[in-house]
Amino acid sequence: MRTTNGRRAATAAALVAIALVGAACGGGKGPGGGGTTATPSARPSTPATVRIESPTNGETFPAGTIPVRIALKGARIVPRTSLHITPTTGHLHMYLDNQIVSMNYRATASLKSVRPGLHDLRVEFVAADHLPFDPRVVAEVSFQVKS
């Protein structure tokens, strides 16, 4: 059975934990320096489409370097990260087996040291701030690497 002091200590610890969680979740200063938090703005859409030209779905490669070629239509790749978002400029993010492997500023790339096995390649056209458009602009293929 707990003592009154033990209950008080447990209650105090719980109140401190609640206060810390509350402070972490809100009450911070927004961009204007006031006491309100910033409301996330809606993400812009884009007319862009992206397609992976190489590798093709089901293609087989020897172990090693895999060439990647991407077709982007309706937008252009810009080399600079920016908070000035436009629907027709951005970057390419490349994921191999759900792990980001590149943030590209070109429509060509190489996947190096790819091990044997079945792999999924996903490419996403993102805004100049590296965040996704809404809806997301994604292409995906699966390919095989043999030793």
C-alpha positions in Angstrom: 0.0 0.0 0.0 1.3 3.4 -0.9 1.8 6.2 1.6 0.3 9.6 1.3 3.8 11.0 0.5 4.2 8.3 -2.2 0.9 9.3 -3.8 1.8 12.9 -3.7 5.2 12.2 -5.4 3.5 10.1 -8.1 0.8 12.8 -8.7 3.5 15.5 -8.9 5.5 13.4 -11.4 2.4 12.9 -13.5 1.6 16.6 -13.5 5.2 17.5 -14.5 5.0 14.9 -17.4 1.6 16.4 -18.6 3.1 19.9 -18.5 6.1 18.8 -20.5 4.0 17.1 -23.1 1.7 20.2 -23.3 4.7 22.5 -23.7 6.2 20.3 -26.5 2.9 20.1 -28.4 1.9 23.7 -28.4 2.2 27.2 -27.0 5.3 28.0 -29.0 5.7 31.2 -30.8 4.7 31.3 -34.5 6.5 33.0 -37.3 5.3 36.5 -36.2 6.7 36.1 -32.7 3.3 36.1 -31.0 2.1 33.4 -28.7 0.3 31.3 -31.3 1.5 28.3 -33.3 1.7 28.5 -37.0 -1.0 26.7 -38.9 0.4 24.5 -41.6 -0.5 25.8 -45.0 -1.9 23.5 -47.7 0.6 22.1 -50.2 0.4 23.3 -53.8 -0.5 21.1 -56.6 1.5 20.7 -59.8 0.7 19.9 -63.4 4.0 17.8 -63.5 4.1 14.1 -64.3 7.1 11.9 -63.7 8.0 8.6 -65.4 11.0 6.3 -64.9 12.4 5.5 -68.3 15.3 3.3 -67.0 15.2 0.9 -65.3 12.0 -0.5 -66.7 9.6 -2.6 -64.8 10.9 -6.2 -64.6 14.3 -5.4 -66.1 17.3 -7.5 -65.0 20.8 -6.1 -64.3 24.1 -7.5 -63.3 25.2 -6.5 -59.7 26.8 -3.1 -59.6 25.7 0.3 -61.0 22.2 0.7 -62.3 21.6 3.7 -64.7 18.5 5.8 -63.9 16.8 8.0 -66.4 13.7 10.0 -65.5 11.2 11.8 -67.8 9.6 14.9 -66.2 6.8 16.7 -68.0 5.0 19.9 -67.1 7.8 21.2 -64.8 11.5 21.8 -64.6 14.2 20.8 -62.1 15.8 23.7 -60.3 19.2 23.3 -58.6 18.4 25.5 -55.6 16.4 24.8 -52.5 13.9 27.6 -51.9 10.9 28.6 -49.9 9.5 30.3 -53.0 7.3 27.5 -54.2 5.9 27.4 -57.7 3.9 24.5 -59.2 6.3 24.0 -62.1 9.7 23.9 -60.3 11.2 21.4 -57.9 13.6 18.5 -57.4 13.6 14.7 -57.7 13.8 12.5 -54.7 14.9 8.9 -55.4 14.2 6.0 -53.1 15.6 2.4 -53.4 13.6 -0.1 -51.4 11.9 2.7 -49.4 15.3 4.3 -48.4 16.1 7.7 -49.9 19.3 7.4 -51.9 19.3 10.7 -53.8 17.9 14.2 -54.0 18.5 14.9 -57.7 18.8 18.1 -59.6 19.0 16.2 -62.9 16.9 13.6 -64.8 19.7 11.1 -64.8 21.5 9.3 -62.0 23.2 6.1 -61.1 22.5 3.6 -58.3 25.8 2.3 -57.1 26.7 -1.0 -55.5 23.2 -2.4 -55.8 23.2 -5.9 -54.4 21.5 -9.0 -56.0 17.8 -9.3 -55.5 14.5 -7.7 -56.3 14.4 -4.0 -55.8 11.8 -1.2 -55.9 12.8 2.2 -57.3 10.5 5.2 -56.5 11.0 8.7 -57.8 9.0 11.7 -56.6 8.9 15.2 -58.0 8.9 17.5 -55.0 8.6 21.3 -54.6 11.8 23.5 -54.3 11.5 23.2 -50.5 11.9 19.4 -50.8 8.3 18.8 -49.5 5.7 17.0 -51.6 3.1 18.5 -53.8 -0.5 17.6 -53.2 -1.3 15.2 -54.8 2.1 13.6 -54.8 3.9 13.1 -58.1 5.4 9.6 -58.0 6.6 6.9 -60.3 7.7 3.4 -59.3 9.3 0.4 -60.9 10.6 -3.0 -59.7 13.8 -4.5 -61.2 16.1 -7.4 -60.5 19.8 -7.5 -59.9 21.6 -10.8 -60.4 25.2 -11.7 -59.3 
